Amino acid sequence: MPAADDPTALEPWQWPEDVWRPLVEQVRAGRPLARDGWPEGARVAVAISFDSDHETPVLRDNSQTPGTLAAGEYGARVAVPRLLRLLAEYDVPATFFMPAVSALLHPDEVEAYVAAGHELGVHGWIHERNTLLSRDDELELTARSLDTLQRLSGRRPVGIRTPSWDFSPHTLDVLRELGFRYDSSLMADDGPYELLADGSPTGVVEIPVEWIRDDAPYFAMVRYAGLRPYTPPAGVLDIWKREFDGAVEESGLFQLTMHPSLIGHRSRFSILRELLAHIRGTSGVWWATHEQVAAVAAAGLTTTKGATR
């Protein structure tokens, strides 16, 4: 058996506690936030988000064929205008997390988000896998993404969703160095919480995501990897309604993640319309951007800009 003083040569079941415990404690969920209620006495907070990846995952994987790029182009060309019309119809604020390369390819889209009053958040440079980057590269790409979105939108983003919903050993340090107020990439709770770094509070709010509340596991299609959509849209609608109804029962947060190139197709777009109608028909809903939820969570207050309907 390899020597115990060389943990990297050991199997995980052979690790001593001083190896596995620091791995777990590096980034951890701290105190739960926003547990004292939502603005204006709302029963539930609803935070709708879209990851406007468009062509970037294909570019990241060095796929350069028009066929693979076209699906992302559909997201920008057809789905985003369709989604913006729907959000305006239901008077719903949303947060759009956008890779910087996607923003550079579609600057008019950034302007449309801003004009409609939606939030723009960082989502990497080219949807890179941040867990494979050195600290210097991750810092440089994230800083460049921030600067690009600020230049195109006129406002510096305060929130980030890492491109692949994961943290490298350096991610939290990078977020703190660049002054992010919140992250939305991790899954340790149903509601907002404070991130801990090696057991110490950081002041960074986490607005947790979950694959259940993401359209990609249900609708993604990768031709040569054997990944195929397996859940009918009606089944996804049922899951999301149950998630929302559960949040209402707990006076909690209903957070949802979608991708324009996935949810924007007709048969799937229809379930988003039905979901928004279902939520709109519920009393005491606070519709908010992720930034607004993070502000309430960070302050521990029940007042922030938003609307109860």
LINUR-V800509 format. One record per backbone hydrogen bond with DSSP energy under -0.5 kcal/mol. CO is the residue of the C=O (numbers start at 1). NH is the residue of the N-H. Records with the same first field share a line. If there is no record, write none. Layout:
BEGIN
CO = NH ; NH
END
This chain:
BEGIN
3 = 6
6 = 9
7 = 10
11 = 14 ; 15
12 = 15
16 = 19 ; 20
17 = 21
19 = 23
20 = 24
21 = 25
22 = 26
25 = 198 ; 199
26 = 198
28 = 196
31 = 194
38 = 41
39 = 42
42 = 38
44 = 286
45 = 254
46 = 48 ; 288
47 = 256
48 = 95
49 = 258
50 = 52 ; 97
51 = 53
53 = 56
55 = 59
56 = 60
57 = 61
58 = 63
59 = 62
62 = 64
65 = 69
66 = 70
67 = 71
68 = 72
69 = 73
70 = 74
71 = 75
72 = 76
73 = 77
74 = 78 ; 79
75 = 80
78 = 82
79 = 83
80 = 84
81 = 85
82 = 86
83 = 87
84 = 88
85 = 89
86 = 90
87 = 92
88 = 91
91 = 93
93 = 48
94 = 119
95 = 50 ; 97
96 = 98 ; 121
97 = 52
98 = 123
99 = 103
100 = 104
101 = 105
102 = 106
104 = 107
106 = 109 ; 110
107 = 111
108 = 112
109 = 113
110 = 114
111 = 115
112 = 116
113 = 118
114 = 117
119 = 96
121 = 98
122 = 161
124 = 100 ; 123
125 = 101
128 = 130
129 = 132
130 = 133
134 = 138
135 = 139
136 = 140
137 = 141
138 = 142
139 = 143
140 = 144
141 = 145
142 = 146
143 = 147
144 = 148
145 = 149
146 = 150
147 = 151
148 = 152
149 = 153
150 = 154
158 = 181 ; 182
159 = 122
160 = 184
162 = 165
168 = 171
170 = 174
171 = 175
172 = 176
173 = 177
174 = 178
175 = 180
176 = 179
181 = 205
182 = 160
183 = 207
186 = 209
192 = 33
193 = 206
194 = 30
195 = 202
196 = 28
197 = 200
200 = 197
203 = 205
204 = 195
205 = 183 ; 207
206 = 193 ; 208
210 = 213
211 = 214
213 = 257
215 = 218 ; 219
216 = 220
218 = 230 ; 231
221 = 223
222 = 225 ; 226 ; 227
226 = 228
227 = 222
232 = 235 ; 236
233 = 237
234 = 238
235 = 239
236 = 240
237 = 241
238 = 242
239 = 243
240 = 244
241 = 245
242 = 246
243 = 247
244 = 248
245 = 249
246 = 250
247 = 252
248 = 251
252 = 45
253 = 255
254 = 47
256 = 49
257 = 215
258 = 51
259 = 262 ; 263 ; 264
260 = 264
262 = 265
265 = 268 ; 269
266 = 270
268 = 271 ; 272
269 = 273
270 = 274
271 = 275
272 = 276
273 = 277
274 = 278
275 = 279
276 = 280
277 = 281
279 = 282
284 = 43 ; 44
285 = 287 ; 309
286 = 46
287 = 307
289 = 293
290 = 294
291 = 295
292 = 296
293 = 297
294 = 298
295 = 299
296 = 300 ; 301
302 = 40
307 = 287 ; 309
END
